[in-house]
Amino acid sequence: MDISKYQGVIPAFYACYDEDGNVSTEGVKSLARHLLHKGVKGVYVNGSSGEGIYQSVSEKKAILEAVMSEVKGKLTVIAHVGCNNTADSMELAAHAESLGVDAIASIPPIYFHLPEYAIAQYWNDISSAAPNTDFIIYNIPQLAGVALTMPLFREMLKNPKVVGVKNSSMPTQDIQMFKMEGGKDFVVFNGPDEQFIAGRAIGADGGIGGTYAVMPELLLKANELFNANKIEEAREIQYTIDSIIYAMCACHGNLYAVMKKILEINEGLHLGSVRKPMPALIPEDLPQVEKCAQMIRDAIAKFC
């Protein structure tokens, strides 16, 4: 397998809403065009950053269709299709394959603590609905409540369509373990944005992250420097990225609401707020949001 299409900076795509809180396909298209213009490797659609857990099957289909209408063939597209039941997940997987995505991905089932053989069956059922499409496991134990253990990972490697892991667990060692067990052509993505360079250093092929879309220039530059073995310079950008993330997390409103507002300030994109029960911005947040937007502009001017 040629893994080059999965190597690099892949922003997690944000949910886009109109003023009434409905999915805005025009917003989706504008964000897709924006990221294409910035030069990222691909997009990860309908995952955590896309608020996929709060959206219906029909909304997820509309979002992916809008993304594909703008970027098909120009960016790598990974569609997160996991729902909290197998039937909906399989429906989304089949739909994603029909659109020609590069890969589908899924978290494990949440809420009920299922045995590992049931989790494996869930993922394999989803994969069977898109038999010609790569499958990527999404490991995010701090939110899903389920970790990708090595026995479960080895079981999933029996499925030839399983080509990678989006690893959002905090220990970078997990990346090394999955790379070692998966083999040279197996793809592991760094998930935690705060350790992008650390993840790349231990073996991640690229990164998929929720803050990439608000400052893609910085991630792209850090990745470029890492590839050129300019580790100190890459680390300096990573520290700056982290300071921006910490500042964005200092608001009352949810992080995704903050970032969508920053994209409005810095890029003129109108992507709406977040879907309840996630908290929207309040007026008292706006000075901090403006500060964060300025931090991003200053960092791009300094490093890019």
Phi, psi and chi 1 to 4 in degrees:
 res  aa     phi    psi   chi1   chi2   chi3   chi4
   1 MET       -  137.1 -177.2 -171.1   72.3      -
   2 ASP   -83.1  109.1  178.4   13.9      -      -
   3 ILE   -90.0    2.4   66.7  172.2      -      -
   4 SER   -61.1  -29.2   61.6      -      -      -
   5 LYS   -70.1  -13.3   65.6  179.9  177.2  179.0
   6 TYR  -104.4    5.0  -62.3  125.8      -      -
   7 GLN   -98.0  126.7  -66.2  173.9  -32.5      -
   8 GLY   128.2 -154.5      -      -      -      -
   9 VAL  -101.9  116.7  173.6      -      -      -
  10 ILE  -123.7   99.7  -59.8  179.5      -      -
  11 PRO   -65.7  141.3  -19.7   32.0      -      -
  12 ALA   -77.0  127.6      -      -      -      -
  13 PHE   -77.5  136.5 -155.4   86.3      -      -
  14 TYR   -85.0  149.3  -58.1  144.6      -      -
  15 ALA   -66.4  139.7      -      -      -      -
  16 CYS  -122.2  125.5  -57.1      -      -      -
  17 TYR  -125.6  156.0  -57.8  114.9      -      -
  18 ASP   -88.5 -173.3   60.9   22.7      -      -
  19 GLU   -65.6  -21.7  -68.0 -178.5   -3.6      -
  20 ASP   -93.0    1.4  -63.4  -39.5      -      -
  21 GLY    86.1    9.0      -      -      -      -
  22 ASN   -87.7  152.9  -59.6  -49.5      -      -
  23 VAL   -58.2  130.9  166.0      -      -      -
  24 SER  -106.1  105.7  168.0      -      -      -
  25 THR   -68.6  -27.0   54.1      -      -      -
  26 GLU   -67.4  -39.9  -73.2  -52.8  -51.3      -
  27 GLY   -62.6  -42.1      -      -      -      -
  28 VAL   -58.3  -46.7  170.2      -      -      -
  29 LYS   -64.9  -39.0  -69.0  177.7 -178.7  179.4
  30 SER   -66.9  -38.6   67.4      -      -      -
  31 LEU   -68.3  -39.2  179.4   57.3      -      -
  32 ALA   -62.0  -44.6      -      -      -      -
  33 ARG   -63.2  -40.4  -71.2 -168.3  -63.1  -90.8
  34 HIS   -60.0  -48.6  171.8   73.1      -      -
  35 LEU   -69.4  -35.6  -67.5  172.7      -      -
  36 LEU   -60.2  -44.0  178.7   62.1      -      -
  37 HIS   -63.7  -32.9  174.1   71.9      -      -
  38 LYS   -73.8  -17.1  -68.2  -65.5 -176.5 -179.2
  39 GLY    91.6   23.1      -      -      -      -
  40 VAL   -72.4  165.5  -60.3      -      -      -
  41 LYS   -76.5  -36.8 -174.5   68.8  173.8 -176.9
  42 GLY  -169.1 -169.2      -      -      -      -
  43 VAL  -138.4  148.9  -72.6      -      -      -
  44 TYR  -115.5  112.7 -175.4   88.1      -      -
  45 VAL  -106.6  137.9 -176.0      -      -      -
  46 ASN    69.5   29.1  -70.5  -27.8      -      -
  47 GLY   -94.8 -149.9      -      -      -      -
  48 SER   -59.0  -48.9  -56.7      -      -      -
  49 SER   -66.5  -23.9  -57.2      -      -      -
  50 GLY   -86.0    5.9      -      -      -      -
  51 GLU    55.5   31.0  -57.2  170.7   44.2      -
  52 GLY   -58.8  -28.1      -      -      -      -
  53 ILE   -65.1  -19.9 -160.9   70.7      -      -
  54 TYR  -104.8   10.9  -63.5  138.0      -      -
  55 GLN  -117.1  152.7  -68.1  171.1  -13.1      -
  56 SER   -79.1  165.9   68.1      -      -      -
  57 VAL   -58.9  -43.8  168.1      -      -      -
  58 SER   -65.8  -36.7   61.9      -      -      -
  59 GLU   -66.0  -42.7  -73.8  177.4  -39.1      -
  60 LYS   -62.9  -38.7  -67.8  176.2 -174.4  178.9
  61 LYS   -63.2  -44.2  -73.1 -178.2  177.3 -179.9
  62 ALA   -63.7  -39.7      -      -      -      -
  63 ILE   -63.6  -48.8  -69.2  165.5      -      -
  64 LEU   -64.4  -38.7 -175.1   59.0      -      -
  65 GLU   -61.9  -40.4  -71.7  167.1    5.5      -
  66 ALA   -67.2  -40.8      -      -      -      -
  67 VAL   -61.9  -48.3  169.8      -      -      -
  68 MET   -64.5  -32.1  -67.9  -61.3  -75.6      -
  69 SER   -64.1  -23.7   72.8      -      -      -
  70 GLU   -97.9  -33.2  -66.1  -67.6  -30.7      -
  71 VAL  -122.8   -2.5  -51.5      -      -      -
  72 LYS   -53.6  125.9 -175.2  175.8 -179.3  179.1
  73 GLY    85.6  -11.4      -      -      -      -
  74 LYS  -106.8  -26.6  -58.0  171.1 -173.1  174.3
  75 LEU  -133.7  152.4  -67.1  177.9      -      -
  76 THR   -69.3  130.7  -63.4      -      -      -
  77 VAL  -119.0  121.1  177.6      -      -      -
  78 ILE  -113.1  122.3  -56.8  170.6      -      -
  79 ALA  -104.3  119.4      -      -      -      -
  80 HIS   -78.4  125.4 -179.0  -93.6      -      -
  81 VAL  -119.7    1.3  -60.7      -      -      -
  82 GLY   -68.3  128.2      -      -      -      -
  83 CYS  -122.7  177.1  -59.2      -      -      -
  84 ASN   -89.2   21.5 -139.6   24.4      -      -
  85 ASN  -150.5  152.6   69.6   84.0      -      -
  86 THR   -69.0  -39.5  -60.2      -      -      -
  87 ALA   -61.5  -47.4      -      -      -      -
  88 ASP   -63.6  -39.3  -73.8  -10.3      -      -
  89 SER   -63.3  -42.1  -56.0      -      -      -
  90 MET   -66.7  -37.4  -68.2  178.6   70.2      -
  91 GLU   -62.6  -43.2 -178.8  178.4  -17.1      -
  92 LEU   -68.2  -36.3  -73.5  172.1      -      -
  93 ALA   -63.2  -45.7      -      -      -      -
  94 ALA   -63.6  -39.8      -      -      -      -
  95 HIS   -63.4  -44.5  174.9 -101.8      -      -
  96 ALA   -61.9  -42.7      -      -      -      -
  97 GLU   -63.1  -38.7 -180.0  167.0  -78.7      -
  98 SER   -62.7  -25.6   75.1      -      -      -
  99 LEU   -87.2  -11.5  -64.3  176.6      -      -
 100 GLY    87.7   29.8      -      -      -      -
 101 VAL   -65.5  160.4  -58.0      -      -      -
 102 ASP   -77.2  -35.2  -64.9  -82.5      -      -
 103 ALA  -156.0  156.5      -      -      -      -
 104 ILE  -111.8  159.8   57.8  172.9      -      -
 105 ALA  -143.4  160.9      -      -      -      -
 106 SER  -158.2  140.6  177.9      -      -      -
 107 ILE   -73.1  168.1   56.9  171.2      -      -
 108 PRO   -74.5  165.9   27.4  -34.1      -      -
 109 PRO   -62.8  140.8   -7.1   16.3      -      -
 110 ILE  -110.2  173.1   59.0  173.8      -      -
 111 TYR    79.6  -73.6 -172.5   73.1      -      -
 112 PHE   -73.0  135.6  -72.7  112.6      -      -
 113 HIS   -85.8   97.2  -69.7 -103.7      -      -
 114 LEU   -89.9  152.9  -58.0  178.4      -      -
 115 PRO   -67.5  157.5   23.2  -32.6      -      -
 116 GLU   -62.5  -31.9  -69.7 -167.2  -14.4      -
 117 TYR   -66.6  -29.8   63.4   80.0      -      -
 118 ALA   -74.1  -35.9      -      -      -      -
 119 ILE   -65.0  -43.8  -63.1  171.1      -      -
 120 ALA   -60.9  -41.3      -      -      -      -
 121 GLN   -63.5  -40.8 -173.7   65.3   57.8      -
 122 TYR   -58.6  -50.5  167.1   79.5      -      -
 123 TRP   -64.6  -41.4  -81.2  -28.1      -      -
 124 ASN   -68.5  -34.4  -76.2  -35.7      -      -
 125 ASP   -63.0  -44.4  -76.0  -17.0      -      -
 126 ILE   -60.3  -47.8  -64.8  171.6      -      -
 127 SER   -59.5  -36.4  178.2      -      -      -
 128 SER   -65.8  -23.2   72.6      -      -      -
 129 ALA   -79.3  -13.5      -      -      -      -
 130 ALA  -132.3   67.0      -      -      -      -
 131 PRO   -67.6  -13.9   26.0  -35.3      -      -
 132 ASN  -106.6   13.6  -58.6  -54.4      -      -
 133 THR  -123.6  139.0  -56.2      -      -      -
 134 ASP   -59.8  148.4  -68.4  -16.1      -      -
 135 PHE  -120.4  132.8 -173.9   91.4      -      -
 136 ILE  -121.2  125.8  -66.2  168.8      -      -
 137 ILE   -78.0  134.9  -62.5  168.0      -      -
 138 TYR  -105.3  108.6 -174.2    1.0      -      -
 139 ASN  -102.2  104.7 -177.1   42.5      -      -
 140 ILE  -138.9   71.6 -174.7  165.1      -      -
 141 PRO   -62.3  -29.6   20.5  -32.2      -      -
 142 GLN   -67.6  -21.0   63.5  -89.5   36.1      -
 143 LEU  -108.5  -40.7  -67.9 -176.8      -      -
 144 ALA   -75.9  -24.1      -      -      -      -
 145 GLY    78.9    7.1      -      -      -      -
 146 VAL  -135.0  130.0  177.9      -      -      -
 147 ALA  -101.4  148.3      -      -      -      -
 148 LEU   -80.4   98.5  178.4   61.5      -      -
 149 THR   -79.5  163.1   65.6      -      -      -
 150 MET   -64.1  -40.2  -67.7  -51.6  -66.1      -
 151 PRO   -60.7  -40.9  -26.6   36.2      -      -
 152 LEU   -67.0  -39.9  176.7   56.1      -      -
 153 PHE   -61.4  -45.2 -179.2   54.6      -      -
 154 ARG   -63.2  -36.4  -67.1 -173.4 -176.4  108.0
 155 GLU   -64.2  -41.5  179.2   62.5   29.2      -
 156 MET   -69.9  -27.3  -69.9  -50.4  -56.8      -
 157 LEU   -67.2  -13.2  -72.6  177.0      -      -
 158 LYS   -69.7  -20.0  -63.6  175.7 -177.0  177.5
 159 ASN   -86.4  113.7  179.9  -18.4      -      -
 160 PRO   -65.2  -15.8   23.4  -33.9      -      -
 161 LYS   -82.6  -11.0  -59.2  -48.6  -64.2 -176.9
 162 VAL   -79.2  108.0  174.3      -      -      -
 163 VAL  -113.4   -8.8  -58.5      -      -      -
 164 GLY  -167.7  170.9      -      -      -      -
 165 VAL  -129.9  129.1  171.7      -      -      -
 166 LYS   -88.8  104.5  177.8 -176.5 -175.6  -67.2
 167 ASN   -99.6  105.8 -170.6   66.1      -      -
 168 SER  -107.7   14.2  -67.1      -      -      -
 169 SER   -71.0  155.9   65.6      -      -      -
 170 MET   -77.1  -34.0  -66.6  -49.5  -66.5      -
 171 PRO   -69.7  121.3  -16.6   30.5      -      -
 172 THR   -64.6  -21.9   54.5      -      -      -
 173 GLN   -57.5  -31.5  179.4 -168.9    2.3      -
 174 ASP   -59.6  -36.9  -71.7   -8.5      -      -
 175 ILE   -60.2  -47.0  -67.0  170.8      -      -
 176 GLN   -61.0  -42.2  175.2  -96.4  -42.2      -
 177 MET   -65.0  -42.7  -68.5  173.8   67.4      -
 178 PHE   -68.0  -37.7  -65.0  139.3      -      -
 179 LYS   -64.5  -44.4  -75.8  -66.7  -69.8 -174.7
 180 MET   -64.0  -44.6  179.3  178.5  -70.9      -
 181 GLU   -73.9  -35.9 -171.5   71.8   25.2      -
 182 GLY   -76.1  -27.4      -      -      -      -
 183 GLY    97.3  172.8      -      -      -      -
 184 LYS   -63.8  -28.5   65.1 -178.9 -179.0   66.6
 185 ASP   -97.1    6.8  -69.4  -29.9      -      -
 186 PHE   -87.9  137.7 -169.0   82.3      -      -
 187 VAL   -99.8  132.9  179.2      -      -      -
 188 VAL  -126.3  126.6 -179.9      -      -      -
 189 PHE   -99.1  136.4  -61.3   98.4      -      -
 190 ASN   -72.4  132.4  179.8   80.0      -      -
 191 GLY   -99.2  -54.0      -      -      -      -
 192 PRO   -65.7  116.9  -21.9   34.1      -      -
 193 ASP   -60.9  -31.7  -59.1    9.3      -      -
 194 GLU   -67.3  -12.1  -60.2   87.2  -16.9      -
 195 GLN  -129.0   35.0   59.9 -173.8   43.6      -
 196 PHE   -56.0  -50.6  173.7   72.2      -      -
 197 ILE   -67.8  -38.4  -68.1  -59.7      -      -
 198 ALA   -62.5  -41.3      -      -      -      -
 199 GLY   -64.4  -42.7      -      -      -      -
 200 ARG   -62.8  -39.1  -66.9  -77.6  -78.9  113.4
 201 ALA   -65.0  -32.7      -      -      -      -
 202 ILE   -90.1   -4.5 -153.4  167.1      -      -
 203 GLY   133.9   -1.7      -      -      -      -
 204 ALA   -61.6  138.3      -      -      -      -
 205 ASP   -75.5  -26.7  -62.0  -80.9      -      -
 206 GLY  -171.3 -163.9      -      -      -      -
 207 GLY  -139.0  146.7      -      -      -      -
 208 ILE  -122.4  121.5  -62.0  172.4      -      -
 209 GLY  -146.2  150.3      -      -      -      -
 210 GLY   -76.3  -20.3      -      -      -      -
 211 THR  -100.4   -3.3   66.7      -      -      -
 212 TYR   -59.7  -39.8  -65.9    7.1      -      -
 213 ALA   -69.0  -21.2      -      -      -      -
 214 VAL   -86.3  -16.0   79.5      -      -      -
 215 MET  -150.4   55.3   46.3 -177.6  165.1      -
 216 PRO   -60.2  -32.3   21.5  -32.8      -      -
 217 GLU   -56.9  -39.5  -61.2   91.2  -18.3      -
 218 LEU   -70.3  -42.0  -61.4 -179.6      -      -
 219 LEU   -66.1  -41.2  -85.9  -59.1      -      -
 220 LEU   -63.5  -40.8  -72.4  165.4      -      -
 221 LYS   -68.2  -42.4 -171.6   64.0  177.5 -179.9
 222 ALA   -60.6  -42.5      -      -      -      -
 223 ASN   -65.6  -40.3 -166.3   57.7      -      -
 224 GLU   -60.7  -45.6  174.2 -169.4  -37.5      -
 225 LEU   -65.8  -39.7  -69.6  167.9      -      -
 226 PHE   -61.3  -45.4  176.3   83.4      -      -
 227 ASN   -63.1  -27.4  -73.1  -23.4      -      -
 228 ALA   -88.4    7.7      -      -      -      -
 229 ASN    63.2   26.6 -156.1   30.8      -      -
 230 LYS   -97.4   73.4  -63.4  179.8  178.5  178.7
 231 ILE   -69.2  -40.7  -56.1  -56.5      -      -
 232 GLU   -63.0  -41.5  -70.7 -172.5   11.6      -
 233 GLU   -67.1  -39.6  -67.6   95.3  -33.1      -
 234 ALA   -64.0  -39.6      -      -      -      -
 235 ARG   -66.2  -36.3 -174.9  172.6   61.1 -140.5
 236 GLU   -61.8  -41.8 -176.1 -179.0    0.9      -
 237 ILE   -66.7  -39.5  -63.9 -179.8      -      -
 238 GLN   -59.1  -42.8  179.6   72.4   73.9      -
 239 TYR   -62.2  -38.7  -80.3   18.0      -      -
 240 THR   -67.2  -43.9  -59.9      -      -      -
 241 ILE   -56.1  -45.2  -71.1  168.6      -      -
 242 ASP   -63.1  -40.4  -70.1   -1.9      -      -
 243 SER   -63.8  -35.5   68.2      -      -      -
 244 ILE   -67.5  -43.2  -67.1  167.4      -      -
 245 ILE   -61.3  -45.2  -67.1  172.5      -      -
 246 TYR   -61.4  -38.7  -56.7  150.4      -      -
 247 ALA   -68.0  -38.7      -      -      -      -
 248 MET   -67.8  -28.9  -67.9 -167.3  -61.6      -
 249 CYS   -80.7    0.8  -70.4      -      -      -
 250 ALA   -91.9   13.3      -      -      -      -
 251 CYS  -100.6  161.1  -67.4      -      -      -
 252 HIS   -66.7  -42.7  169.4   89.8      -      -
 253 GLY   -70.6  156.4      -      -      -      -
 254 ASN   -60.2  150.7  179.0  -91.5      -      -
 255 LEU   -54.0  -39.9  173.0   62.6      -      -
 256 TYR   -69.3  -32.2  -60.4  122.6      -      -
 257 ALA   -65.0  -40.0      -      -      -      -
 258 VAL   -61.6  -48.0  172.1      -      -      -
 259 MET   -68.7  -36.1  -67.3 -170.3  -67.4      -
 260 LYS   -66.3  -35.0  -75.6 -175.3 -100.2 -170.7
 261 LYS   -68.4  -38.2 -173.5   65.4  175.9  178.0
 262 ILE   -62.6  -39.8  -70.1  172.8      -      -
 263 LEU   -65.2  -30.2  -77.4  171.7      -      -
 264 GLU   -67.9  -43.3  179.5 -178.4  -28.3      -
 265 ILE   -68.0  -48.4  -65.0  167.8      -      -
 266 ASN   -86.8  -28.0  -76.4   -8.8      -      -
 267 GLU  -125.4   -5.0  -54.9  -69.6   -9.9      -
 268 GLY    73.7   18.2      -      -      -      -
 269 LEU   -88.3  138.4  -65.4  173.2      -      -
 270 HIS  -115.3   98.8  -63.6  -84.6      -      -
 271 LEU  -112.1    2.8  -51.7  179.8      -      -
 272 GLY    81.3 -164.6      -      -      -      -
 273 SER  -104.2 -141.2 -176.6      -      -      -
 274 VAL  -121.7  163.1  -71.6      -      -      -
 275 ARG   -92.0  133.9  178.6  162.1  -73.7 -179.4
 276 LYS   -58.7  143.4  -69.9 -179.3  177.2 -179.3
 277 PRO   -88.4    9.3   32.7  -37.6      -      -
 278 MET   -66.4  137.4  -61.4  173.5   97.0      -
 279 PRO   -77.7  133.1   26.1  -33.1      -      -
 280 ALA   -79.2  170.9      -      -      -      -
 281 LEU   -66.4  150.8  -63.1  177.9      -      -
 282 ILE  -116.5  160.7   58.8  175.1      -      -
 283 PRO   -53.2  -34.2  -29.0   36.1      -      -
 284 GLU   -67.0  -15.7  -70.2   80.4    0.4      -
 285 ASP   -77.1  -23.9  -75.0  -28.9      -      -
 286 LEU   -60.9  -40.3  -65.5 -178.7      -      -
 287 PRO   -60.0  -39.3  -25.9   35.8      -      -
 288 GLN   -68.6  -38.3 -178.3   70.5   10.2      -
 289 VAL   -63.5  -43.6  174.4      -      -      -
 290 GLU   -60.3  -40.5  -69.0  -82.0    3.2      -
 291 LYS   -61.1  -44.5  173.8 -174.0  173.2 -177.7
 292 CYS   -64.0  -41.9  -65.5      -      -      -
 293 ALA   -60.0  -40.5      -      -      -      -
 294 GLN   -67.8  -39.0 -175.5   65.2   56.0      -
 295 MET   -58.9  -40.8  -69.9  173.6   71.0      -
 296 ILE   -66.9  -45.3  -67.9  171.8      -      -
 297 ARG   -60.2  -43.0  -65.7 -164.1  -60.5  -88.3
 298 ASP   -65.2  -40.5  -69.5  -14.8      -      -
 299 ALA   -66.7  -40.2      -      -      -      -
 300 ILE   -64.5  -41.6  -68.9  171.0      -      -
 301 ALA   -62.8  -35.8      -      -      -      -
 302 LYS   -76.3  -44.2  178.1  179.3  179.4  179.6
 303 PHE  -102.2  -22.5  -64.5  111.9      -      -
 304 CYS  -113.0      -  -54.1      -      -      -
